[in-house]
Amino acid sequence: MIEKTNKNKQWIILLLLFYFFGLLGISLEITRGYFLPLTPLNLLITLFVFLKVTDNFNKKFILLSTIIFLVGFSVEAVGVATGVLFGSYSYGDAFGPKIFETPLLIGVNWLFLAFSSYGIVQYFTKKTFFLICIPALLMTGLDFLVEPIAIKLGFWNWENNVIPLQNYVMWFVTSICIHSIIYLFKPALNTKISFIVFAAQLFFFGILNLVL
């Protein structure tokens, strides 16, 4: 048990170091071009460490993860193709390979944000309403920090460089749907890594909003 705890600490330290140096590298214009291509690696490492520390690899959890990934990717793909859901936007190349002009890794982003926000709220309450709505609010609130930076770094672009209100409405609606699914599955999520992953995202994009 002690050995497992120590290994988890090592993975968490690795994740935090990756975020720290990523933040430093992107903050400085001279090194930004070297660090931005590492964005896909950042997403994959974040998900990997979350799952590694949570250590809940049963069939039910894998099915839930697959559903969340597909929901997140699908709404983004429909959104990009139609402009109806989030507004008119398009993805750059920072997230790697695309299908239907939508990066596959955007589903990974939805996955670890959904799990981490749910894992935080799950620590404080077991009531259905709060377990579904509060994580959705957390994810939507985080998107307020992400959007300006994403535009500046070329992650994605909005028509006329205007972020429409419907983007945040759709983020909230989609998050409600995803957290409703999570609630039905009732996964055992690790609270500590949930806090760390979500806090790392808040700190990362919060600081970038101040320096870029």
C-alpha positions in Angstrom: 0.0 0.0 0.0 2.8 2.4 0.9 4.7 1.5 -2.3 1.5 2.3 -4.3 1.1 5.6 -2.5 4.7 6.6 -3.3 4.3 5.7 -6.9 1.2 7.8 -7.1 3.1 10.7 -5.6 5.8 10.3 -8.3 3.2 10.4 -11.1 1.6 13.5 -9.6 4.9 15.2 -9.3 5.7 14.4 -12.9 2.4 15.8 -14.0 2.9 19.1 -12.0 6.4 19.5 -13.4 5.0 19.0 -16.9 2.5 21.8 -16.3 5.1 24.1 -14.6 7.6 23.9 -17.4 4.8 24.0 -20.0 3.5 27.2 -18.4 7.0 28.7 -18.3 7.7 27.7 -21.9 4.5 29.0 -23.3 4.7 32.2 -21.3 8.1 33.2 -22.9 7.8 34.1 -26.6 11.3 32.8 -27.3 10.4 29.3 -26.2 6.7 29.2 -27.1 7.2 27.6 -30.5 9.0 24.6 -28.9 6.3 24.0 -26.2 3.1 24.5 -28.2 3.6 21.3 -30.2 3.7 19.4 -26.9 0.0 20.2 -26.3 -1.2 16.7 -27.4 1.4 15.1 -25.0 0.1 17.3 -22.2 -3.5 16.1 -22.7 -2.4 12.5 -22.9 -0.2 12.7 -19.8 -2.9 14.4 -17.8 -5.4 11.6 -18.7 -2.8 8.9 -18.1 -1.9 10.2 -14.6 -5.5 10.7 -13.7 -6.4 7.1 -14.6 -3.1 5.7 -13.1 -3.8 7.3 -9.7 -7.5 6.5 -9.8 -6.7 2.9 -10.6 -10.2 1.8 -11.5 -9.8 -0.2 -14.7 -12.8 -2.4 -14.8 -15.2 -2.9 -17.7 -17.8 -0.5 -16.4 -15.2 2.3 -16.0 -13.8 1.7 -19.5 -17.3 1.8 -20.9 -18.0 5.0 -19.1 -14.7 6.6 -20.3 -15.5 5.5 -23.9 -19.0 7.1 -23.8 -17.7 10.4 -22.4 -14.9 10.5 -25.0 -17.4 9.9 -27.8 -20.0 12.4 -26.5 -17.3 15.1 -26.1 -15.8 14.4 -29.6 -19.2 14.1 -31.3 -20.6 17.4 -30.1 -17.4 19.1 -31.1 -17.4 17.5 -34.5 -21.0 18.5 -35.1 -20.2 22.0 -33.7 -17.3 22.5 -36.1 -19.3 21.1 -39.1 -22.5 23.1 -38.5 -21.7 26.1 -36.3 -25.1 25.5 -34.7 -24.1 24.2 -31.3 -21.2 26.3 -30.0 -21.1 28.9 -32.7 -18.9 29.2 -35.8 -15.3 28.0 -35.0 -12.5 25.9 -36.4 -9.6 24.1 -34.9 -5.9 24.8 -35.6 -3.2 22.1 -35.7 -2.1 22.2 -32.0 -4.1 19.2 -30.9 -2.8 16.8 -33.6 -4.7 14.5 -36.0 -8.3 15.4 -36.9 -11.4 13.6 -38.0 -14.2 15.7 -39.5 -11.9 18.7 -38.9 -12.0 17.9 -35.2 -9.0 16.8 -33.2 -9.4 13.3 -31.7 -7.7 14.5 -28.5 -10.5 17.0 -27.8 -12.4 14.0 -26.5 -9.6 13.3 -24.1 -9.9 16.9 -22.9 -13.6 16.4 -22.2 -12.8 13.1 -20.5 -10.4 14.2 -17.8 -12.2 17.5 -17.2 -15.4 15.7 -16.6 -13.9 13.1 -14.3 -11.9 15.6 -12.3 -14.8 18.1 -11.8 -17.1 15.2 -10.8 -14.4 13.8 -8.5 -14.1 17.2 -6.7 -17.9 17.6 -6.1 -18.3 14.0 -5.2 -16.1 14.6 -2.1 -18.5 17.2 -0.7 -21.9 15.8 -1.6 -23.8 12.8 -2.8 -27.0 14.6 -3.8 -28.0 14.1 -7.4 -28.7 17.7 -8.3 -25.3 19.0 -7.0 -23.4 16.1 -8.5 -24.7 16.9 -12.0 -25.0 20.7 -11.9 -21.9 21.8 -9.9 -19.3 19.9 -12.0 -21.0 21.3 -15.1 -20.6 24.8 -13.7 -17.0 24.2 -12.9 -16.2 23.0 -16.4 -18.1 26.0 -17.9 -16.2 28.4 -15.6 -12.9 26.9 -16.6 -13.8 27.4 -20.3 -14.0 31.2 -19.6 -10.3 31.0 -18.8 -9.4 28.7 -21.6 -11.1 30.5 -24.5 -9.0 33.7 -24.7 -5.8 31.8 -24.4 -6.9 29.2 -27.0 -7.5 31.9 -29.5 -4.1 33.6 -28.8 -2.2 30.4 -29.1 -4.1 29.2 -32.2 -5.8 26.2 -30.6 -9.0 27.2 -32.3 -10.5 30.3 -33.9 -13.9 31.9 -33.7 -15.6 33.7 -36.5 -14.7 37.4 -36.3 -12.7 36.6 -33.1 -15.9 36.8 -31.1 -16.7 34.1 -28.5 -20.5 33.7 -28.6 -22.5 33.3 -25.5 -24.0 30.1 -26.9 -20.5 28.5 -26.6 -20.8 28.7 -22.8 -24.4 27.6 -22.8 -23.5 24.6 -24.9 -20.6 23.8 -22.7 -22.9 23.8 -19.7 -25.6 21.7 -21.5 -23.1 19.1 -22.7 -21.4 19.0 -19.3 -24.8 18.4 -17.7 -25.4 15.4 -20.1 -22.0 14.0 -19.4 -22.3 14.3 -15.6 -25.7 12.7 -15.7 -24.1 9.7 -17.4 -21.3 9.7 -14.8 -23.9 9.8 -12.0 -25.6 6.8 -13.5 -22.4 4.8 -13.5 -21.3 6.0 -10.1 -17.5 5.5 -10.6 -15.0 5.5 -7.7 -12.9 8.5 -8.6 -9.8 9.6 -6.7 -10.5 12.9 -5.0 -6.9 13.9 -4.7 -6.0 13.6 -8.3 -9.3 15.2 -9.3 -8.4 18.3 -7.3 -4.9 18.4 -8.6 -5.8 18.0 -12.3 -8.6 20.7 -12.1 -6.4 23.0 -10.1 -3.5 22.6 -12.5 -5.9 23.6 -15.4 -7.1 26.6 -13.4 -3.6 27.7 -12.5 -2.2 27.1 -16.0 -4.8 29.1 -17.9 -5.2 31.6 -15.2 -1.6 32.6 -15.3 -1.5 32.6 -19.1 -4.4 35.1 -19.1 -2.3 37.4 -17.0 1.0 37.1 -19.0 -0.1 36.8 -22.6 
